[in-house]
Amino acid sequence: MSTAVLNARTVRTAVASVTLMAAALTLAACNNDDADGVKRSGSAESSAAASTGSDSQSGDEQDAPAGGGVQETGGKNGGAAGGSGSKTTTCDPGKVSMTASKVSRPVNHMLLKATNNSGTTCSLVDWPSLRFDDAQAATPVAEDTKPQALVTLAPGKSGYAGILTSSADGSGASGTKATKLGVFLKGSDAATSVALPGGSVSIDDSAQVTFWQSDSTNAIDW
């Protein structure tokens, strides 16, 4: 074989190798572009998702305090309403003033009146505990006079209790004339001194007192 033929073949082989290498490089570059493109696309989607997730989370975090604030405000408002405006306490000597008056009918009866002089609503619980002339025992209560509802006094309003001082037919025993009356309200250890009508009243062992009533008629008509 001649040297010319060998040189020609060598040149063709070299050209073919260069061509194949160029093609391979081109294909690799394309693949890298596609790969980069996929990566870039994936990165963009991930960024978008991350951004969306961040926005959603931020929205949730913003909503949560708002909801919590409403509940807290509601609680505070409820507490304020229940704690001050609508809260009812027991009437005590510092809130009410009391007077005793004699009634014409029924005979041997007095009417005890308690007026709320405070700026808040209070309740008269059960019945007034009466002590005539510092007696050792309180005047018994007439059990059948218990009202259906607790007597609650708004500022300036009054509650009433009827007092039977002695039996009308004179059947009561241990009669005496009392000149002083101390009234205890339930829940308080302090007595309120109440002036007796005319300065004195005759009492015996039939004396009784009613439960507190919201109406004066119910207090003496029993």
N, CA, C and O of each residue as an XYZ file, in Angstrom:
888
protein
N       0.876     -1.193      0.000
C       0.000      0.000      0.000
C       0.896      1.220      0.000
O       1.951      1.238      0.635
N       0.463      2.237     -0.719
C       1.320      3.418     -0.874
C       1.169      4.347      0.307
O       0.186      4.328      1.048
N       2.157      5.129      0.436
C       2.150      6.109      1.540
C       1.035      7.116      1.365
O       0.479      7.577      2.362
N       0.697      7.465      0.186
C      -0.385      8.445     -0.075
C      -1.704      7.937      0.412
O      -2.506      8.665      0.997
N      -1.920      6.629      0.150
C      -3.211      6.036      0.590
C      -3.289      6.057      2.091
O      -4.330      6.407      2.648
N      -2.218      5.694      2.763
C      -2.221      5.685      4.231
C      -2.456      7.077      4.779
O      -3.200      7.230      5.748
N      -1.858      8.082      4.203
C      -2.063      9.449      4.683
C      -3.500      9.897      4.519
O      -4.053     10.586      5.377
N      -4.096      9.500      3.411
C      -5.505      9.890      3.175
C      -6.399      9.269      4.212
O      -7.288      9.922      4.759
N      -6.153      7.972      4.486
C      -6.981      7.295      5.488
C      -6.783      7.937      6.866
O      -7.733      8.114      7.628
N      -5.547      8.273      7.159
C      -5.272      8.891      8.473
C      -6.003     10.210      8.608
O      -6.545     10.516      9.670
N      -6.024     10.981      7.561
C      -6.718     12.275      7.584
C      -8.207     12.069      7.780
O      -8.827     12.759      8.589
N      -8.808     11.100      7.025
C     -10.262     10.858      7.143
C     -10.608     10.411      8.562
O     -11.607     10.833      9.144
N      -9.733      9.529      9.107
C     -10.004      9.034     10.480
C      -9.957     10.186     11.477
O     -10.789     10.269     12.380
N      -8.997     11.059     11.312
C      -8.870     12.201     12.223
C     -10.062     13.122     12.118
O     -10.592     13.602     13.119
N     -10.486     13.366     10.850
C     -11.658     14.240     10.632
C     -12.886     13.632     11.259
O     -13.681     14.319     11.899
N     -13.036     12.311     11.066
C     -14.218     11.624     11.629
C     -14.203     11.716     13.145
O     -15.243     11.938     13.764
N     -13.036     11.547     13.745
C     -12.926     11.614     15.205
C     -13.285     13.001     15.704
O     -13.987     13.165     16.702
N     -12.780     14.001     14.978
C     -13.091     15.384     15.379
C     -14.584     15.647     15.273
O     -15.188     16.289     16.133
N     -15.160     15.136     14.197
C     -16.622     15.345     14.002
C     -17.411     14.690     15.114
O     -18.344     15.279     15.659
N     -17.028     13.450     15.452
C     -17.751     12.738     16.519
C     -17.603     13.462     17.853
O     -18.557     13.563     18.624
N     -16.400     13.965     18.117
C     -16.174     14.693     19.363
C     -17.002     15.971     19.408
O     -17.558     16.337     20.444
N     -17.071     16.643     18.254
C     -17.870     17.878     18.206
C     -19.336     17.578     18.456
O     -20.022     18.308     19.172
N     -19.814     16.477     17.848
C     -21.224     16.091     18.032
C     -21.495     15.748     19.489
O     -22.528     16.112     20.052
N     -20.537     15.032     20.090
C     -20.710     14.629     21.486
C     -20.757     15.861     22.389
O     -21.575     15.948     23.304
N     -19.861     16.811     22.112
C     -19.845     18.032     22.922
C     -21.138     18.822     22.779
O     -21.678     19.362     23.744
N     -21.623     18.871     21.514
C     -22.889     19.587     21.266
C     -24.034     18.951     22.021
O     -24.842     19.638     22.646
N     -24.098     17.595     21.958
C     -25.172     16.870     22.652
C     -25.075     17.083     24.160
O     -26.082     17.270     24.843
N     -23.849     17.051     24.661
C     -23.671     17.260     26.101
C     -24.127     18.653     26.509
O     -24.753     18.841     27.552
N     -23.800     19.617     25.669
C     -24.212     20.996     25.974
C     -25.716     21.113     26.003
O     -26.287     21.769     26.874
N     -26.364     20.458     25.023
C     -27.839     20.484     24.981
C     -28.419     19.847     26.221
O     -29.351     20.364     26.837
N     -27.831     18.688     26.579
C     -28.332     18.005     27.781
C     -28.159     18.884     29.019
O     -29.033     18.956     29.883
N     -27.001     19.550     29.078
C     -26.781     20.438     30.226
C     -27.785     21.577     30.249
O     -28.280     21.966     31.307
N     -28.082     22.112     29.053
C     -29.092     23.187     28.993
C     -30.419     22.697     29.477
O     -31.103     23.364     30.253
N     -30.803     21.457     28.987
C     -32.098     20.924     29.425
C     -32.099     20.682     30.924
O     -33.053     20.990     31.638
N     -30.985     20.115     31.364
C     -30.920     19.828     32.803
C     -31.012     21.109     33.601
O     -31.737     21.211     34.590
N     -30.227     22.112     33.119
C     -30.302     23.388     33.819
C     -31.695     23.965     33.768
O     -32.196     24.546     34.731
N     -32.316     23.783     32.591
C     -33.679     24.301     32.448
C     -34.617     23.618     33.413
O     -35.445     24.273     34.046
N     -34.496     22.291     33.536
C     -35.348     21.577     34.478
C     -35.080     22.046     35.893
O     -35.991     22.278     36.688
N     -33.791     22.175     36.176
C     -33.442     22.622     37.521
C     -33.974     24.019     37.785
O     -34.496     24.316     38.860
N     -33.828     24.862     36.783
C     -34.326     26.222     36.977
C     -35.826     26.226     37.158
O     -36.363     26.939     38.006
N     -36.513     25.403     36.334
C     -37.963     25.321     36.454
C     -38.357     24.787     37.820
O     -39.253     25.309     38.483
N     -37.650     23.718     38.226
C     -37.936     23.156     39.546
C     -37.675     24.173     40.648
O     -38.445     24.284     41.602
N     -36.611     24.893     40.509
C     -36.290     25.902     41.510
C     -37.351     26.975     41.564
O     -37.718     27.455     42.636
N     -37.849     27.353     40.372
C     -38.896     28.382     40.326
C     -40.156     27.876     40.990
O     -40.794     28.588     41.765
N     -40.526     26.581     40.668
C     -41.744     26.029     41.268
C     -41.587     25.927     42.776
O     -42.498     26.245     43.540
N     -40.383     25.465     43.192
C     -40.156     25.353     44.624
C     -40.238     26.716     45.289
O     -40.798     26.868     46.375
N     -39.659     27.715     44.604
C     -39.703     29.069     45.163
C     -41.123     29.567     45.262
O     -41.513     30.189     46.250
N     -41.920     29.277     44.189
C     -43.321     29.712     44.197
C     -44.075     29.020     45.308
O     -44.848     29.645     46.035
N     -43.839     27.686     45.439
C     -44.527     26.933     46.487
C     -44.123     27.452     47.855
O     -44.953     27.623     48.748
N     -42.799     27.704     48.000
C     -42.323     28.212     49.284
C     -42.947     29.553     49.586
O     -43.336     29.833     50.720
N     -43.041     30.394     48.544
C     -43.643     31.711     48.730
C     -45.100     31.585     49.106
O     -45.580     32.269     50.010
N     -45.831     30.675     48.385
C     -47.249     30.473     48.683
C     -47.428     29.935     50.082
O     -48.298     30.389     50.826
N     -46.590     28.949     50.446
C     -46.672     28.393     51.791
C     -46.388     29.439     52.842
O     -47.043     29.480     53.884
N     -45.419     30.277     52.574
C     -45.070     31.328     53.523
C     -46.212     32.301     53.690
O     -46.524     32.739     54.796
N     -46.851     32.641     52.534
C     -47.992     33.563     52.613
C     -49.117     32.939     53.392
O     -49.737     33.603     54.222
N     -49.405     31.636     53.138
C     -50.489     30.963     53.835
C     -50.211     30.904     55.319
O     -51.085     31.170     56.145
N     -48.974     30.550     55.646
C     -48.625     30.471     57.053
C     -48.731     31.832     57.705
O     -49.210     31.964     58.832
N     -48.279     32.839     56.983
C     -48.379     34.188     57.526
C     -49.822     34.571     57.756
O     -50.159     35.191     58.765
N     -50.702     34.186     56.784
C     -52.119     34.495     56.941
C     -52.696     33.793     58.153
O     -53.478     34.376     58.904
N     -52.298     32.503     58.350
C     -52.799     31.769     59.506
C     -52.339     32.408     60.795
O     -53.094     32.521     61.761
N     -51.077     32.825     60.789
C     -50.553     33.436     61.995
C     -51.237     34.765     62.270
O     -51.404     35.154     63.425
N     -51.631     35.462     61.213
C     -52.332     36.730     61.416
C     -53.746     36.480     61.906
O     -54.265     37.222     62.740
N     -54.377     35.412     61.374
C     -55.751     35.128     61.780
C     -55.822     34.668     63.224
O     -56.758     35.027     63.939
N     -54.842     33.875     63.672
C     -54.899     33.303     65.001
C     -54.966     34.354     66.103
O     -55.831     34.268     66.975
N     -54.067     35.352     66.085
C     -54.172     36.369     67.128
C     -55.472     37.132     67.073
O     -56.011     37.527     68.107
N     -55.993     37.347     65.839
C     -57.257     38.082     65.731
C     -58.360     37.310     66.417
O     -59.151     37.874     67.173
N     -58.411     35.981     66.141
C     -59.429     35.157     66.796
C     -59.232     35.140     68.295
O     -60.187     35.270     69.061
N     -57.968     34.976     68.717
C     -57.688     34.972     70.145
C     -58.073     36.285     70.785
O     -58.561     36.319     71.915
N     -57.851     37.370     70.056
C     -58.192     38.681     70.601
C     -59.686     38.815     70.817
O     -60.128     39.389     71.812
N     -60.467     38.282     69.881
C     -61.917     38.360     70.016
C     -62.366     37.599     71.248
O     -63.193     38.088     72.018
N     -61.818     36.387     71.440
C     -62.200     35.593     72.594
C     -61.788     36.289     73.882
O     -62.535     36.323     74.860
N     -60.590     36.837     73.857
C     -60.119     37.505     75.066
C     -60.966     38.724     75.364
O     -61.304     38.997     76.516
N     -61.304     39.455     74.312
C     -62.146     40.635     74.501
C     -63.518     40.239     74.999
O     -64.104     40.872     75.877
N     -64.021     39.134     74.384
C     -65.318     38.657     74.833
C     -65.277     38.286     76.297
O     -66.190     38.605     77.059
N     -64.178     37.588     76.694
C     -64.048     37.197     78.085
C     -63.987     38.404     79.001
O     -64.602     38.439     80.066
N     -63.222     39.395     78.552
C     -63.099     40.591     79.371
C     -64.427     41.316     79.459
O     -64.839     41.786     80.520
N     -65.089     41.391     78.301
C     -66.375     42.078     78.328
C     -67.364     41.331     79.206
O     -68.105     41.928     79.987
N     -67.359     39.974     79.057
C     -68.264     39.195     79.881
C     -67.939     39.363     81.353
O     -68.837     39.517     82.180
N     -66.668     39.334     81.676
C     -66.259     39.504     83.048
C     -66.665     40.841     83.584
O     -67.111     40.955     84.726
N     -66.510     41.892     82.740
C     -66.862     43.229     83.189
C     -68.346     43.324     83.452
O     -68.780     43.903     84.448
N     -69.141     42.732     82.522
C     -70.584     42.811     82.690
C     -71.020     42.014     83.898
O     -71.820     42.501     84.697
N     -70.516     40.801     84.055
C     -70.899     39.991     85.159
C     -70.320     40.449     86.457
O     -70.923     40.268     87.515
N     -69.113     41.064     86.387
C     -68.419     41.444     87.587
C     -68.889     42.732     88.180
O     -68.791     42.911     89.394
N     -69.421     43.684     87.347
C     -69.783     44.974     87.911
C     -71.235     45.318     87.631
O     -72.019     45.516     88.559
N     -71.603     45.391     86.336
C     -72.921     45.869     85.990
C     -74.038     44.985     86.486
O     -75.055     45.499     86.953
N     -73.891     43.653     86.405
C     -74.992     42.767     86.726
C     -74.763     41.969     87.999
O     -75.622     41.175     88.383
N     -73.640     42.154     88.658
C     -73.361     41.382     89.855
C     -74.211     41.874     91.007
O     -74.316     43.077     91.249
N     -74.830     40.919     91.729
C     -75.677     41.254     92.861
C     -75.032     40.730     94.132
O     -74.653     39.561     94.202
N     -74.908     41.574     95.122
C     -74.326     41.180     96.396
C     -75.422     41.131     97.456
O     -76.552     41.556     97.216
N     -75.077     40.609     98.627
C     -76.022     40.552     99.736
C     -76.105     41.913    100.409
O     -75.087     42.567    100.637
N     -77.306     42.329    100.720
C     -77.480     43.600    101.425
C     -76.870     43.499    102.824
O     -77.043     42.495    103.514
N     -76.165     44.532    103.228
C     -75.588     44.588    104.574
C     -75.912     45.946    105.184
O     -76.398     46.833    104.482
N     -75.653     46.123    106.476
C     -75.999     47.394    107.130
C     -75.386     48.614    106.479
O     -75.914     49.718    106.614
N     -74.266     48.433    105.763
C     -73.654     49.564    105.087
C     -74.386     49.970    103.824
O     -74.148     51.058    103.298
N     -75.271     49.119    103.326
C     -75.994     49.405    102.080
C     -77.439     49.849    102.303
O     -77.997     50.581    101.485
N     -78.046     49.412    103.406
C     -79.472     49.691    103.601
C     -79.737     50.438    104.900
O     -78.971     50.362    105.860
N     -80.835     51.152    104.893
C     -81.346     51.785    106.119
C     -82.684     51.133    106.446
O     -83.422     50.738    105.543
N     -82.999     51.020    107.735
C     -84.225     50.325    108.139
C     -85.064     51.164    109.087
O     -84.550     51.887    109.941
N     -86.375     51.041    108.907
C     -87.323     51.722    109.783
C     -88.432     50.744    110.159
O     -88.737     49.820    109.406
N     -89.026     50.952    111.319
C     -90.152     50.126    111.780
C     -91.342     51.039    112.025
O     -91.222     52.084    112.665
N     -92.484     50.630    111.507
C     -93.704     51.433    111.684
C     -94.859     50.535    112.123
O     -94.906     49.352    111.787
N     -95.764     51.105    112.859
C     -96.929     50.356    113.321
C     -98.026     50.434    112.269
O     -98.211     51.474    111.637
N     -98.754     49.339    112.078
C     -99.854     49.314    111.105
C    -101.172     49.150    111.863
O    -101.223     48.558    112.940
N    -102.236     49.694    111.264
C    -103.539     49.627    111.936
C    -104.156     48.235    111.841
O    -104.804     47.771    112.779
N    -103.956     47.588    110.730
C    -104.448     46.226    110.554
C    -103.409     45.395    109.811
O    -102.792     45.880    108.862
N    -103.214     44.178    110.224
C    -103.795     43.534    111.426
C    -103.216     44.119    112.715
O    -102.160     44.752    112.715
N    -103.932     43.888    113.800
C    -103.505     44.457    115.080
C    -102.226     43.768    115.546
O    -101.919     42.643    115.153
N    -101.494     44.483    116.398
C    -100.249     43.978    116.988
C     -99.213     43.592    115.918
O     -98.470     42.622    116.070
N     -99.188     44.360    114.863
C     -98.213     44.129    113.800
C     -97.390     45.392    113.548
O     -97.869     46.513    113.716
N     -96.151     45.177    113.142
C     -95.286     46.271    112.687
C     -94.761     45.901    111.300
O     -94.702     44.732    110.918
N     -94.386     46.940    110.572
C     -93.800     46.752    109.246
C     -92.343     47.215    109.282
O     -92.060     48.373    109.590
N     -91.436     46.314    108.969
C     -90.019     46.652    108.890
C     -89.666     46.915    107.434
O     -89.906     46.074    106.568
N     -89.104     48.068    107.171
C     -88.771     48.482    105.807
C     -87.259     48.647    105.670
O     -86.627     49.322    106.483
N     -86.682     48.025    104.633
C     -85.245     48.139    104.361
C     -85.062     48.775    102.991
O     -85.559     48.254    101.992
N     -84.353     49.897    102.937
C     -84.150     50.634    101.683
C     -82.687     50.599    101.280
O     -81.799     50.854    102.094
N     -82.446     50.280    100.017
C     -81.087     50.215     99.494
C     -80.584     51.625     99.204
O     -81.057     52.282     98.276
N     -79.632     52.082     99.994
C     -79.068     53.428     99.831
C     -77.751     53.427     99.072
O     -77.144     54.481     98.884
N     -77.303     52.258     98.637
C     -76.024     52.181     97.927
C     -76.251     52.393     96.430
O     -77.383     52.550     95.971
N     -75.169     52.395     95.698
C     -75.262     52.572     94.251
C     -75.287     51.260     93.490
O     -75.263     51.258     92.260
N     -75.336     50.136     94.209
C     -75.346     48.830     93.553
C     -76.540     48.008     94.019
O     -77.086     48.234     95.099
N     -76.932     47.057     93.190
C     -78.050     46.177     93.525
C     -77.619     45.171     94.587
O     -76.504     44.650     94.547
N     -78.519     44.903     95.545
C     -78.222     43.903     96.576
C     -79.482     43.099     96.881
O     -80.594     43.500     96.538
N     -79.283     41.963     97.529
C     -80.401     41.063     97.830
C     -80.600     40.919     99.331
O     -79.640     40.835    100.098
N     -81.857     40.892     99.731
C     -82.222     40.615    101.118
C     -82.431     39.109    101.235
O     -83.361     38.560    100.643
N     -81.575     38.449    101.992
C     -81.587     36.994    102.071
C     -82.438     36.509    103.253
O     -82.287     36.986    104.378
N     -83.326     35.562    102.978
C     -84.157     34.916    104.001
C     -85.003     35.915    104.776
O     -85.913     36.516    104.206
N     -84.721     36.110    106.076
C     -85.545     36.995    106.887
C     -84.633     37.812    107.821
O     -83.480     37.438    108.035
N     -85.143     38.923    108.376
C     -84.343     39.693    109.334
C     -84.353     38.997    110.694
O     -85.388     38.523    111.161
N     -83.202     38.951    111.303
C     -83.110     38.361    112.639
C     -83.313     39.470    113.658
O     -82.528     40.417    113.722
N     -84.388     39.347    114.470
C     -84.772     40.414    115.392
C     -84.360     40.085    116.820
O     -84.512     38.957    117.289
N     -83.839     41.091    117.489
C     -83.530     40.977    118.910
C     -84.160     42.169    119.636
O     -83.709     43.306    119.500
N     -85.221     41.883    120.415
C     -85.852     42.931    121.223
C     -85.136     43.014    122.567
O     -84.980     42.010    123.261
N     -84.707     44.210    122.922
C     -84.031     44.431    124.206
C     -82.883     43.447    124.426
O     -82.729     42.912    125.524
N     -82.098     43.210    123.417
C     -80.933     42.326    123.527
C     -81.311     40.930    124.025
O     -80.586     40.324    124.814
N     -82.435     40.438    123.563
C     -82.877     39.097    123.953
C     -81.859     38.050    123.524
O     -81.151     38.227    122.532
N     -81.793     36.955    124.283
C     -80.845     35.898    123.980
C     -81.203     35.172    122.686
O     -80.320     34.757    121.936
N     -82.491     35.024    122.432
C     -82.946     34.305    121.240
C     -83.606     35.279    120.266
O     -84.256     36.247    120.661
N     -83.417     34.991    118.997
C     -84.036     35.833    117.964
C     -85.512     35.491    117.826
O     -85.937     34.381    118.147
N     -86.275     36.440    117.352
C     -87.700     36.215    117.112
C     -87.872     35.145    116.033
O     -87.234     35.230    114.984
N     -88.725     34.136    116.269
C     -88.908     33.054    115.289
C     -89.464     33.573    113.964
O     -90.144     34.598    113.923
N     -89.169     32.857    112.892
C     -89.663     33.227    111.573
C     -90.937     32.447    111.262
O     -91.070     31.287    111.650
N     -91.859     33.079    110.570
C     -93.078     32.410    110.096
C     -92.721     31.677    108.802
O     -92.623     32.302    107.746
N     -92.526     30.369    108.875
C     -92.008     29.583    107.755
C     -92.886     29.644    106.507
O     -92.384     29.550    105.387
N     -94.192     29.801    106.697
C     -95.083     29.783    105.541
C     -95.108     31.094    104.766
O     -95.914     31.253    103.849
N     -94.240     32.031    105.121
C     -94.206     33.316    104.405
C     -93.040     33.387    103.416
O     -92.760     34.454    102.869
N     -92.370     32.283    103.187
C     -91.215     32.297    102.286
C     -91.658     32.624    100.862
O     -92.526     31.938    100.323
N     -91.085     33.653    100.240
C     -91.484     34.032     98.871
C     -90.882     33.067     97.843
O     -89.967     32.304     98.153
N     -91.404     33.115     96.636
C     -90.918     32.236     95.576
C     -89.565     32.680     95.031
O     -88.809     31.865     94.501
N     -89.263     33.944     95.158
C     -88.005     34.469     94.619
C     -87.296     35.327     95.660
O     -87.920     35.908     96.548
N     -85.978     35.388     95.525
C     -85.168     36.224     96.403
C     -85.523     37.689     96.179
O     -85.710     38.123     95.043
N     -85.612     38.439     97.255
C     -85.931     39.863     97.157
C     -84.657     40.634     96.818
O     -83.721     40.692     97.615
N     -84.638     41.217     95.633
C     -83.468     41.949     95.150
C     -83.819     43.428     95.028
O     -84.843     43.796     94.452
N     -82.957     44.255     95.575
C     -83.223     45.696     95.612
C     -82.273     46.460     94.710
O     -81.058     46.421     94.905
N     -82.812     47.143     93.739
C     -82.024     48.092     92.958
C     -81.787     49.321     93.835
O     -82.497     49.514     94.821
N     -80.819     50.142     93.501
C     -80.581     51.352     94.303
C     -81.856     52.179     94.480
O     -82.545     52.493     93.509
N     -82.160     52.527     95.736
C     -83.338     53.326     96.042
C     -84.595     52.516     96.312
O     -85.589     53.070     96.779
N     -84.577     51.199     96.026
C     -85.758     50.358     96.228
C     -85.778     49.759     97.630
O     -84.758     49.720     98.318
N     -86.976     49.287     98.047
C     -87.150     48.793     99.412
C     -87.726     47.391     99.448
O     -88.440     46.971     98.538
N     -87.401     46.670    100.522
C     -87.976     45.374    100.818
C     -88.646     45.451    102.182
O     -88.382     46.370    102.957
N     -89.531     44.469    102.479
C     -90.343     44.573    103.689
C     -90.419     43.239    104.438
O     -90.310     42.160    103.857
N     -90.609     43.366    105.748
C     -90.865     42.190    106.575
C     -91.928     42.567    107.595
O     -91.900     43.656    108.166
N     -92.862     41.655    107.815
C     -93.923     41.897    108.793
C     -93.526     41.320    110.145
O     -92.877     40.276    110.217
N     -93.914     41.998    111.203
C     -93.578     41.547    112.553
C     -94.860     41.455    113.375
O     -95.563     42.448    113.566
N     -95.148     40.270    113.849
C     -96.223     40.082    114.817
C     -95.596     40.252    116.189
O     -94.700     39.492    116.557
N     -96.052     41.231    116.945
C     -95.420     41.517    118.239
C     -96.031     40.709    119.382
O     -95.323     40.283    120.295
N     -97.328     40.503    119.331
C     -97.997     39.735    120.392
C     -99.330     39.218    119.867
O     -99.862     39.736    118.885
N     -99.863     38.204    120.520
C    -101.126     37.604    120.085
C    -102.272     38.587    120.300
O    -102.306     39.331    121.280
N    -103.214     38.565    119.348
C    -104.335     39.503    119.425
C    -105.307     39.152    120.543
O    -105.957     40.041    121.091
N    -105.419     37.880    120.890
C    -106.384     37.450    121.916
C    -105.772     37.364    123.310
O    -106.434     36.944    124.259
N    -104.513     37.762    123.431
C    -103.877     37.758    124.742
C    -103.431     36.385    125.202
O    -103.115     36.205    126.378
N    -103.398     35.400    124.293
C    -103.015     34.044    124.684
C    -101.508     33.859    124.824
O    -101.058     32.846    125.358
N    -100.728     34.823    124.353
C     -99.276     34.704    124.444
C     -98.782     34.851    125.864
O     -99.376     35.564    126.673
N     -97.685     34.168    126.161
C     -97.112     34.222    127.500
C     -95.845     35.075    127.491
O     -95.340     35.490    126.448
N     -95.357     35.312    128.717
C     -94.113     36.057    128.906
C     -94.161     37.431    128.238
O     -93.211     37.848    127.575
N     -95.293     38.131    128.427
C     -95.423     39.455    127.842
C     -94.513     40.471    128.510
O     -94.316     40.449    129.725
N     -93.973     41.343    127.710
C     -93.100     42.392    128.227
C     -93.116     43.580    127.275
O     -93.577     43.487    126.137
N     -92.606     44.689    127.769
C     -92.534     45.889    126.924
C     -91.081     46.108    126.514
O     -90.201     46.294    127.355
N     -90.853     46.083    125.210
C     -89.501     46.273    124.682
C     -89.309     47.716    124.256
O     -90.222     48.346    123.723
N     -88.122     48.229    124.494
C     -87.815     49.612    124.115
C     -86.713     49.694    123.044
O     -86.439     50.770    122.514
N     -86.097     48.569    122.738
C     -85.017     48.562    121.740
C     -85.223     47.406    120.770
O     -85.765     46.360    121.125
N     -84.774     47.626    119.528
C     -84.842     46.580    118.510
C     -83.544     46.584    117.703
O     -83.152     47.593    117.116
N     -82.899     45.434    117.696
C     -81.710     45.254    116.868
C     -82.031     44.294    115.729
O     -82.625     43.239    115.950
N     -81.642     44.656    114.525
C     -81.944     43.834    113.349
C     -80.631     43.369    112.707
O     -79.761     44.175    112.375
N     -80.516     42.052    112.544
C     -79.357     41.462    111.869
C     -79.775     40.993    110.473
O     -80.820     40.362    110.309
N     -78.966     41.300    109.493
C     -79.191     40.805    108.147
C     -78.340     39.557    107.921
O     -77.232     39.449    108.447
N     -78.867     38.617    107.136
C     -78.122     37.398    106.866
C     -76.792     37.724    106.198
O     -76.717     38.498    105.243
N     -75.739     37.096    106.743
C     -74.414     37.325    106.186
C     -73.644     38.417    106.892
O     -72.493     38.684    106.548
N     -74.271     39.065    107.892
C     -73.607     40.150    108.617
C     -73.714     39.916    110.117
O     -74.756     39.496    110.620
N     -72.624     40.194    110.822
C     -72.618     40.050    112.280
C     -72.963     41.356    112.983
O     -73.058     41.399    114.210
N     -73.147     42.408    112.217
C     -73.435     43.714    112.809
C     -74.939     43.948    112.854
O     -75.649     43.698    111.880
N     -75.407     44.425    113.986
C     -76.830     44.715    114.147
C     -77.113     46.175    113.827
O     -76.302     47.061    114.095
N     -78.273     46.397    113.252
C     -78.735     47.756    112.999
C     -79.785     48.103    114.046
O     -80.768     47.379    114.205
N     -79.585     49.187    114.746
C     -80.543     49.619    115.761
C     -81.699     50.352    115.075
O     -81.493     51.345    114.377
N     -82.889     49.857    115.282
C     -84.073     50.430    114.639
C     -84.998     50.987    115.719
O     -85.347     50.283    116.666
N     -85.395     52.255    115.572
C     -86.286     52.884    116.551
C     -87.677     52.263    116.479
O     -88.214     52.027    115.397
N     -88.244     52.005    117.646
C     -89.600     51.446    117.714
C     -90.627     52.573    117.644
O     -90.427     53.647    118.211
N     -91.748     52.309    116.929
C     -92.780     53.353    116.859
C     -93.343     53.654    118.262
O     -93.772     52.751    118.980
N     -93.328     54.932    118.625
C     -93.802     55.314    119.958
C     -92.786     55.053    121.041
O     -93.053     55.330    122.210
N     -91.624     54.527    120.688
C     -90.564     54.311    121.670
C     -90.581     52.964    122.349
O     -89.594     52.580    122.978
N     -91.705     52.218    122.236
C     -91.768     50.905    122.876
C     -92.872     50.077    122.225
O     -93.727     50.605    121.514
N     -92.838     48.776    122.480
C     -93.852     47.883    121.930
C     -94.004     46.686    122.866
O     -93.032     46.225    123.465
N     -95.225     46.194    122.982
C     -95.490     45.018    123.816
C     -95.247     43.759    123.002
O     -95.748     43.626    121.886
N     -94.479     42.838    123.560
C     -94.197     41.583    122.866
C     -94.447     40.416    123.813
O     -94.393     40.574    125.033
N     -94.720     39.248    123.247
C     -94.832     38.027    124.033
C     -94.234     36.876    123.234
O     -93.626     37.096    122.186
N     -94.404     35.646    123.726
C     -93.740     34.524    123.076
C     -94.395     34.068    121.782
O     -93.951     33.090    121.180
N     -95.442     34.757    121.345
C     -96.059     34.454    120.053
C     -95.494     35.327    118.933
O     -95.914     35.218    117.782
N     -94.555     36.179    119.272
C     -93.969     37.094    118.290
C     -93.296     36.314    117.155
O     -92.643     35.294    117.378
N     -93.474     36.817    115.951
C     -92.873     36.204    114.758
C     -92.494     37.286    113.753
O     -92.963     38.421    113.828
N     -91.648     36.912    112.827
C     -91.259     37.803    111.745
C     -91.353     37.033    110.428
O     -91.116     35.826    110.391
N     -91.693     37.726    109.365
C     -91.819     37.064    108.058
C     -90.484     37.058    107.314
O     -89.538     37.748    107.696
N     -90.432     36.274    106.259
C     -89.337     36.400    105.290
C     -89.424     37.785    104.656
O     -90.472     38.430    104.687
N     -88.320     38.227    104.089
C     -88.339     39.480    103.341
C     -89.292     39.357    102.156
O     -89.342     38.326    101.484
N     -90.041     40.423    101.915
C     -91.005     40.469    100.820
C     -90.720     41.692     99.946
O     -90.201     42.700    100.426
N     -91.059     41.593     98.678
C     -90.880     42.738     97.783
C     -92.050     43.705     97.852
O     -91.958     44.825     97.351
N     -93.152     43.283     98.469
C     -94.347     44.121     98.553
C     -94.770     44.241    100.012
O     -94.787     43.246    100.737
N     -95.106     45.433    100.439
C     -95.474     45.653    101.846
C     -96.752     44.915    102.225
O     -96.898     44.468    103.363
N     -97.673     44.786    101.282
C     -98.928     44.080    101.571
C     -98.667     42.632    101.927
O     -99.271     42.107    102.862
N     -97.781     41.981    101.201
C     -97.455     40.573    101.492
C     -96.770     40.437    102.842
O     -96.840     39.387    103.481
N     -96.105     41.510    103.273
C     -95.370     41.451    104.535
C     -96.299     41.485    105.751
O     -95.965     40.926    106.795
N     -97.448     42.127    105.630
C     -98.326     42.218    106.791
C     -99.585     41.369    106.655
O    -100.284     41.138    107.642
N     -99.880     40.904    105.453
C    -101.099     40.107    105.227
C    -100.729     38.625    105.183
O    -100.561     38.039    104.114
N    -100.607     38.035    106.375
C    -100.222     36.631    106.454
C    -100.874     35.946    107.661
O    -100.661     34.755    107.885
